[in-house]
Amino acid sequence: MSSAFSKPEYARLQKYLQDKFSNPKIALVERKEAKDSAEVTLAGEFIGVIYKDEDDGEVSYDFNMAILAMDLPADV
């Protein structure tokens, strides 16, 4: 079962992601249509969605980031 993000939760998650990826340009943006998730942006560009899950009294978050093949470098 999922529930809506609180304002302090947005701030804590955003700070966690900024610290984890050493990038202060990561931001969470509220989704009007889905209160149990937030958009993740990097310097204003959408990069994924983070979902909140509450199961058996435990709260966890799932970050999904889609990577298009056309966005990958040609050769590595």
C-alpha positions in Angstrom: 0.0 0.0 0.0 1.3 3.5 -0.8 0.5 6.9 0.5 1.3 10.5 -0.4 4.7 12.1 0.2 4.8 14.7 2.9 6.7 18.0 2.4 9.5 16.9 4.8 9.7 13.6 3.0 10.3 15.4 -0.3 13.1 17.4 1.3 14.7 14.4 3.0 14.6 12.3 -0.2 16.0 15.1 -2.4 18.9 15.7 0.1 19.6 12.0 0.1 19.8 11.8 -3.7 21.9 14.9 -3.9 24.3 13.5 -1.3 24.4 10.0 -2.7 25.1 11.1 -6.3 27.2 14.2 -5.2 25.0 16.5 -7.3 23.1 19.4 -5.9 21.2 19.8 -9.2 19.0 16.8 -8.4 15.5 17.8 -7.5 12.2 16.2 -6.7 9.0 17.5 -8.4 5.5 16.8 -7.1 3.3 14.8 -9.5 -0.2 16.1 -9.5 -1.7 12.9 -10.9 0.1 10.4 -8.5 0.7 11.4 -4.9 2.7 8.2 -4.1 5.5 9.2 -6.4 7.6 12.2 -7.5 9.5 13.1 -10.6 13.3 13.2 -10.3 15.0 15.9 -12.3 18.7 16.8 -13.0 19.3 20.4 -13.7 15.6 20.7 -14.7 15.6 17.7 -17.0 13.4 14.7 -16.2 15.4 11.6 -15.4 13.0 9.3 -13.6 10.4 8.7 -11.0 10.7 7.7 -7.3 7.8 5.7 -5.8 6.9 5.3 -2.1 5.9 1.9 -0.9 4.5 1.1 2.6 4.3 -2.6 3.3 4.0 -4.3 6.7 4.8 -1.0 8.5 8.0 -0.5 6.5 8.5 2.4 4.2 10.8 2.1 1.1 11.4 4.1 -2.0 12.0 2.8 -5.5 13.8 5.0 -8.0 13.2 4.1 -11.7 15.3 5.7 -14.4 14.7 4.9 -18.1 17.7 5.1 -20.3 17.1 5.2 -24.1 19.5 3.4 -26.3 19.8 6.5 -28.5 21.1 8.5 -25.5 24.1 6.1 -25.0 27.5 6.9 -26.3 28.2 5.3 -29.7 31.5 3.6 -28.7 33.1 3.1 -25.3 
